[in-house]
Amino acid sequence: MKKTGILNRHLSGALARLGHTDLVVVCDIGLPIPEGPTVVDLAFRASVPSFAEVLTGLLEELEVEGAVAAAEVRQANPECGALLESHFPGLELVPHEELKALSRQARLVVRTGEARPYANVALRCGVPF
């Protein structure tokens, strides 16, 4: 059995299949999940696992060249907004409806147990060189 890194076999496998420019959406329990992308639902109960825990773990596994979040996060969920801006200095902010539309282009959606508004981000995969 794998000892380190992401242990969830569905998530680990989905991450291994990602390529340059593929989108990964990390979302809270409230974001509508579109038909099409692979979905790995990690939600166990409200706030478990948290958005921050899942995002931190994913960033240990992924090379990210860009990130998009809802502009509303700054006012509705300032803690999450600060977390996103600390990880992604060039964070692109768009209206929430635009982020939901963008999520339909995702190759992978990872649902967390987060139960606070706008704890969502779309990550554009990069390459490690």
C-alpha positions as CSV (number, residue, x, y, z in Angstrom):
1,M,0.0,0.0,0.0
2,K,1.2,3.5,-0.8
3,K,2.7,5.2,2.3
4,T,2.9,8.9,1.3
5,G,1.2,11.4,-0.8
6,I,-2.4,11.1,-1.9
7,L,-3.8,7.7,-0.8
8,N,-7.2,8.0,-2.4
9,R,-6.8,5.7,-5.4
10,H,-9.4,7.5,-7.5
11,L,-7.7,10.8,-7.0
12,S,-4.2,9.5,-7.4
13,G,-5.1,7.9,-10.7
14,A,-7.0,10.9,-12.0
15,L,-4.0,13.2,-11.2
16,A,-1.7,10.8,-13.0
17,R,-3.8,11.2,-16.2
18,L,-3.7,15.0,-16.3
19,G,-1.7,16.8,-18.9
20,H,-0.6,20.4,-19.6
21,T,-3.4,22.9,-19.6
22,D,-6.0,20.5,-18.2
23,L,-8.3,22.1,-15.7
24,V,-8.8,20.7,-12.2
25,V,-11.7,22.2,-10.1
26,V,-11.4,22.0,-6.3
27,C,-14.8,22.9,-4.9
28,D,-16.9,23.1,-1.8
29,I,-20.1,21.0,-1.2
30,G,-22.3,23.7,-2.8
31,L,-20.8,24.1,-6.3
32,P,-22.9,22.4,-8.9
33,I,-20.8,19.6,-10.4
34,P,-21.2,19.4,-14.2
35,E,-21.7,16.3,-16.3
36,G,-18.5,15.1,-18.0
37,P,-15.4,15.5,-15.9
38,T,-14.1,12.8,-13.6
39,V,-15.4,13.6,-10.1
40,V,-13.6,12.5,-6.9
41,D,-15.8,13.3,-4.0
42,L,-13.8,13.5,-0.8
43,A,-16.6,15.0,1.3
44,F,-17.0,13.0,4.5
45,R,-19.1,15.5,6.6
46,A,-19.4,19.2,6.6
47,S,-15.9,20.8,6.6
48,V,-14.2,17.4,6.4
49,P,-11.8,17.5,4.6
50,S,-11.5,21.2,4.4
51,F,-10.8,23.1,1.2
52,A,-7.4,24.2,2.6
53,E,-6.3,20.6,3.4
54,V,-7.3,19.3,0.0
55,L,-5.8,22.3,-1.9
56,T,-2.5,22.0,0.0
57,G,-2.3,18.2,-0.7
58,L,-3.1,18.7,-4.4
59,L,-0.4,21.4,-4.7
60,E,2.2,18.9,-3.5
61,E,1.2,16.6,-6.4
62,L,0.4,19.1,-9.2
63,E,2.3,21.7,-11.2
64,V,-0.1,24.6,-11.6
65,E,0.5,27.4,-14.1
66,G,-2.7,29.4,-13.4
67,A,-5.7,29.6,-11.1
68,V,-9.2,31.1,-11.4
69,A,-11.6,31.8,-8.5
70,A,-14.8,33.6,-8.0
71,A,-14.4,37.4,-7.3
72,E,-17.0,37.1,-4.6
73,V,-14.6,35.0,-2.4
74,R,-12.9,38.2,-1.2
75,Q,-15.9,39.5,0.6
76,A,-18.0,36.4,1.3
77,N,-15.1,34.2,2.5
78,P,-12.0,36.4,3.1
79,E,-10.1,33.6,4.8
80,C,-10.4,31.4,1.6
81,G,-9.6,34.4,-0.6
82,A,-6.4,35.1,1.4
83,L,-5.4,31.4,1.1
84,L,-5.9,31.4,-2.6
85,E,-4.0,34.6,-3.1
86,S,-1.1,33.3,-1.0
87,H,-0.8,30.2,-3.2
88,F,-1.4,32.0,-6.5
89,P,0.0,35.5,-6.7
90,G,-1.5,35.9,-10.2
91,L,-4.9,34.6,-9.2
92,E,-7.6,35.5,-11.8
93,L,-10.9,36.5,-10.3
94,V,-14.1,36.2,-12.3
95,P,-17.8,36.3,-11.4
96,H,-19.0,33.1,-9.8
97,E,-21.3,32.3,-12.7
98,E,-18.3,32.4,-15.0
99,L,-16.4,30.1,-12.7
100,K,-19.3,27.6,-12.8
101,A,-19.3,27.8,-16.6
102,L,-15.5,27.2,-16.6
103,S,-16.0,24.1,-14.4
104,R,-17.8,22.5,-17.3
105,Q,-14.4,22.4,-19.1
106,A,-12.6,20.7,-16.3
107,R,-11.1,17.3,-16.7
108,L,-11.2,16.6,-13.0
109,V,-13.4,17.9,-10.2
110,V,-12.4,17.3,-6.6
111,R,-15.2,17.9,-4.1
112,T,-14.2,18.8,-0.5
113,G,-16.3,18.9,2.6
114,E,-16.0,22.6,2.8
115,A,-19.3,24.3,3.8
116,R,-18.4,28.0,3.4
117,P,-19.3,30.1,0.3
118,Y,-17.0,30.4,-2.7
119,A,-14.4,27.9,-1.5
120,N,-13.7,26.9,-5.2
121,V,-10.8,27.2,-7.6
122,A,-10.0,26.1,-11.1
123,L,-6.4,25.1,-11.5
124,R,-4.7,25.0,-14.9
125,C,-2.1,22.2,-15.0
126,G,1.5,23.1,-15.9
127,V,4.6,21.1,-16.6
128,P,7.5,20.7,-14.2
129,F,10.1,22.2,-16.5
